[in-house]
Amino acid sequence: MLEGDKIKVAQGENPCYLLLNQANRHGLIAGASGTGKTVTMKVLAEGFAQAGVPVFMADVKGDVTGMAQPGDDTEKVRERAAALGAAGWEPRGCDVRLWDMLGGDGVPVRITISDMGPDLLARLLGLTDVQRGVLAIAFRMADDNGMLLIDLKDLRAMLGYLSEHASEVEALYGRVSSQSVGAIQRALLTLEDAGGDIFFGEPALDITDWLVTDDAGQGTVNILNAAKLMASPQVYAMFLLWMLSEIYELLPEAGDLPKPKLVFFFDEAHLLFDDMPKELTDKIVQTVKLIRSKGVGVYFVSQSPADIPDEVLAQLSNRIQHGLRAYTPAEQKAVRAAAAAFRENPAFDSAEALLELGTGEALVSLLNEDGQPSIAERARVLPPECRMAAADAATLEAIGVAQAHLVEKYGEAIDRESAYEKLAAEKSAAAEADALAAERAQLEKERAKFEKQKAAEADRAAKAAAKEEERVAKAAEREAERAQKAAEKEAERAARAAEKQREQAMKTVSSVIGQIGRETSRQLLRGLFGNLRK
């Protein structure tokens, strides 16, 4: 609970306060399951909210929504609060907004592929240097051609274009191998199966919607529904990195402030670092280091400090360590390492204390005014003023009404024209042009065929006409020959008839001559032949 410029977290032999002006030095809440980490997280979060500091929390188990509802006002709780010196304890909730990355309850959280950028996306996908180069070419080419990369289908379409036009792309941007494109496409498919197809899109989240306070000046508690994200740690880590990077880019340098501008709590932090490439871990370390100067505090919540890489752990100055269990040599070593991280308290052995702590107890070391870690204090954590369990249905409904303006802003996904649509249109236009060219070629082919057929038909007609002409000529010739032969035959017949007539006449004359004498015969013959000539 908030007391002036500090949050009272726990009470041991001495009270344990988290100073608001030291809160951006980041922190760790660790402990075995059931030791009270979530309660501690709620105590800190509601303290920040009461101080007017906006808060972001990842709700892994579904019980963080209780931040919106006043806690149970029971005698037992009041007795605990009084025993721990929280005299002003009163049940009250916080101004809560619910967000969701995977299409569940809450205001949708989306970011665009362009917002993620090639470098961060390449790290998250675990790409090689060559594959990173190809991904960078895809982003650069999209920028140069005014193509927006909004969702995964945009990026896949751009990569497909690079592969299909590799020779053209190489001349301008460098070599693009089909093997590298295929590897990136496979990595994107894995990301899509993990929920990336829902996470990437528009309208994109505006981080400034988290940097708000309510009418009473209290910071808004933004709760991300992370229950499904536990099955998609890659998306969870991706969102974490983008969010921290976006905040870093958005906020100006602030130096030392009386209180943070924003505080993040990441529950089940081990999921962020399991099987994470070293380069990605280095990026988180760099971001955590630098974001402090922007007035932002980051608090990791996990079962053991060993879950957090040493480079990140070294940046977490405010520590609340709940009980640990050590049944194996590795677990015993982790307990000793966790104890060694605290300034020694001569009143007890920190390693032994960590094994003895009960639910709601913790070893606490928070920064003092000089930025030094305080001596470890074995303390009992205060009860939160909000509800420890999840919020009831009525409270969730009230949250829905209060965040209606955010649902209106982010609720419906927008799929505006981007790289996918432009490349599809270009491909369609090219296909249409190819089809038109093919159609024209077919027409030309058919026209040539028609002309060929027409020429062949004309040739056949000419040949037929010539043949008919030849036939007619030959028929005329044969007819002329027949006529000539008939005439010759007729002339021959006439000649034979005339000859026969002369012969007959001669016979007649010979007979007459014989009767009248030669002289008379001659005269008669002259007269006869003269008549015949006539």
Secondary structure, DSSP 4 states (H G I P E B T S, - for coil): -EETTEEEEEESSSEEEEEGGGGGG-EEEE-STTSSHHHHHHHHHHHHHHTT--EEEEESSS-GGGGGSBPP--HHHHHHHHHTT-TT-------EEEEESSSSSSEE--B-HHHH-HHHHHHHHT--HHHHHHHHHHHHHHHHTT----SHHHHHHHHHHHHHTHHHHHHHH----HHHHHHHHHHHHHHIIIIIHHHB-BSPP-GGGTS-B-TTSPBPEEEEE-TGGGG-HHHHHHHHHHHHHHHHHHSPP--S-SS-SEEEEESSTHHHHTT--HHHHHHHHHHHHHHGGGTEEEEEEES-GGGS-HHHHTT--EEEEE-----SHHHHHHHHHHHHTSBP-TTS-HHHHHHH--TTEEEEE-B-TTSPBPBPEEEEEPPPSB-SS---HHHHHHHHHHTHHHHHHHSS-B--S-HHHHHHHHHHHHHHHHHHHHHHHHHHHHHHHHHHHHHHHHHHHHHHHHHHHHHHHHHHHHHHHHHHHHHHHHHHHHHHHHHHHHHHHHHHHHHHHHHH-HHHHHHHHHHHHHHHH-
